[in-house]
Amino acid sequence: MAGKNPKEALFLCALQNAVKHGGVPQTGAVVGMVMSAHPEFRPRAKEVAVLAKEVIADVAALTPEERVVKLQSLAPDMYEALFAKHEHRRVLPDLEGAEHGVVMRFAPNPSGPLHIGHARAAVLNDAYVKQYGGRYILRIEDTDPKRVDPEAYDMVKEDIAWLRLGITETVTQSERLPLYYDLCRKLIERGGAYVCICNNERFRELKQAKIACPCRDQPVEKNLGLWERMLDHTFNEGEATVRIKTDLNNPDPAMRDFPAFRILDSPPHPRVIAHVYPLMNFSVVADDHLLGVTHVIRGKDHIANTRRQRYIYDHFGWKVPVYRHYGRMGIEGVVLSTSQMRFGINEGKYSGWDDIRLGTLRALARRGISPDAVKNAVLAIGIGDTDISFSWDNLYAENKKIVDPVANRYFFVPDPFTANIDGALHRTAHAMLHPGDTARGSRILVFEGSVELPRGDITHDTAMVRLKDLFNVTISWDGSIPSFAYAGDSLAEARAAKAHIIQWLPAQGAVPCTLLTQEGEITGVCEPLVTKELGNVVQFERVGFARIDAVGNDGVTAYFTHK
């Protein structure tokens, strides 16, 4: 492309930009691309800027399909580069001590299905196991009956399967209570824990004052006896607690003799009959040690827990895993709170856990978001300790790379009305199923005098439109009533008149279609072939990508994915 005239380079860069992002390219972006690739043009910067505006106008005059076809024919390498799969190899920093493989774990609580926030830990751990080799453990942390939804056990596993994580084994903590009880007994024998029967309020006062409670210095034999009484149901809920001995002078009160086991009778656990349950910091250390976990990757909101857990490791003399704590990830635009989601479902506000207004993975799947797009977006964020905001645009960009090359194109006419076209003869339109793959063939749309048009595209200011892949139509008004007349086949004339190119469908055979978006429903009609796309993501031209969720006698139901 190098030469005395940079116009060809500008045109190709503008074309690639338009295909990638849609819409009209910005002059600065196109000039920057060309100057980066062709530094020999830099002395002619003013001339290049003027030429850029000209070629951008040329690109803007093309339909999205024409842009794709031109880019494929003129610069196939530039087209393929847009949709090359991004393999996120070595994008994550090296892990200390991982040279001989790793054992990682993802440890959700079964309080509900997984959401986009869970995906970060799940995917990062998975990537490191793939990078170094080793084992990847799914650990269901269900030792708090108050946070267990019986249906979530299966939902979590379904979500893991959808993400296609390389899980090598699964353990459930409620099935491991005897292991925790045995380790607690051993920790008491080592003098690292004691049974406290102080009033909770009194203990809190002493802790704040950095004073040991009366139970702290009890003989080991007495603590073991009290522990057995806890297991034998001698104590009721709230009457006895096992505490880890720490530094009472620690400046953080939360670090001072924190609890390790408690008594809970209500609500009952859905899977086991138990009276005594370990708290998270104890069960996590026990399992990380017993399962051989070598590296732990989790949010920096767990930094305090890491400090607490080190006390338990030190008491047992166990090796501490390597920890990495990533920054908080703010996620706006969807509901993530399990309690809020459950309340909304019970109240009828949401249709279920896969309601597309929610941030669950199953909601993303229903919209047509690929699990690979989720993984790529998460890996791009990485494990930095800086707090960030999750970018939905980045997720959609990753998903577009995946669905754009495979999604068939169809017309969808929102809020349709029937229009008779005067002077038009019987005509057959041939619209490509995919502009980048001519081998897929075309859709055939037969015009027989009347069409369905989008109401929003026809206003009193509209003098001419072009029915895509068909012909031009002029519009005249008698008060509020429009009339439509055939105005020739010339695409050049439509462009000269700055006529909008709009979707349409033959009035005969158009299929009712409801497009569900996060903002609400859009009712319209679509092509009959859409009924063959159940479960697939398609592109409704000029609207965006959508997943076909249901096909029935009443028509098609689709979920909007993104532009």
FENMO-V478495 format. One record per backbone hydrogen bond with DSSP energy under -1.0 kcal/mol. CO is the residue of the C=O (numbers start at 1). NH is the residue of the N-H. If there is no record, write none. Layout:
# FENMO-V478495
CO/NH  CO/NH
This chain:
# FENMO-V478495
6/10  7/11  8/12  9/13  10/14  11/15  12/16  13/17  14/18  15/19  16/20  17/21  18/22  26/30  27/31  28/32  29/33  30/34  31/35  32/36  33/37  34/38  38/41  39/42  41/44  42/45  44/48  45/49  46/50  47/51  48/52  49/53  50/54  51/55  52/56  53/57  54/58  55/59  56/60  57/61  59/62  63/67  64/68  65/69  66/70  67/71  68/72  69/73  70/74  71/75  75/79  76/80  77/81  87/89  95/98  98/101  102/135  103/294  103/295  104/137  106/139  108/141  109/111  110/149  114/361  115/119  118/122  119/123  120/124  121/125  122/126  123/127  124/128  125/129  126/130  127/131  128/132  129/133  133/102  135/104  136/168  136/169  137/106  138/171  140/142  140/173  144/147  145/148  149/152  151/155  152/156  153/157  154/158  155/159  156/160  157/161  158/162  159/163  160/165  165/167  169/138  171/140  172/175  173/176  176/180  177/181  178/182  179/183  180/184  181/185  182/186  183/187  184/188  185/189  186/190  187/192  188/191  192/245  194/243  196/241  199/203  200/204  201/205  202/206  203/207  204/208  205/209  206/211  207/210  213/216  215/218  219/223  220/224  221/225  222/226  223/227  224/228  225/229  226/230  227/231  228/232  229/234  230/233  236/239  241/196  242/260  242/261  243/194  247/250  252/255  253/256  258/244  260/279  261/242  262/277  275/264  277/262  279/283  280/284  281/285  282/286  283/287  284/288  285/289  286/290  287/291  288/293  289/292  294/322  296/324  298/326  299/302  300/303  302/306  303/307  304/308  305/309  306/310  308/311  309/313  310/314  311/315  312/316  313/317  313/318  322/296  324/298  326/300  328/388  330/390  335/359  337/341  338/342  339/343  340/344  341/345  342/346  343/347  344/349  344/350  345/348  352/355  355/358  357/335  359/116  360/364  361/365  362/366  363/367  364/369  370/374  371/375  372/376  373/377  374/378  375/379  376/380  378/382  384/327  388/330  391/395  392/396  393/397  394/398  395/399  396/400  397/401  399/403  400/404  403/406  403/407  408/539  410/541  411/527  413/525  415/455  417/453  419/451  421/424  422/486  427/447  429/445  431/443  433/409  434/437  437/440  438/441  441/433  443/431  445/429  447/427  449/421  450/507  451/419  452/505  453/417  454/457  455/458  459/462  463/475  465/473  466/502  467/470  471/467  472/487  473/465  474/485  476/483  478/481  481/478  483/476  484/422  485/474  488/472  490/494  491/495  492/496  493/497  494/499  495/498  500/466  502/468  505/452  511/526  512/556  513/524  514/558  515/522  516/560  520/517  522/515  523/415  524/513  525/413  526/511  527/530  528/531  529/532  530/533  533/536  536/548  538/546  539/410  540/543  540/544  544/540  545/561  546/538  547/559  548/535  550/557  552/555  555/552  556/514  557/549  557/550  558/516  559/547  562/545
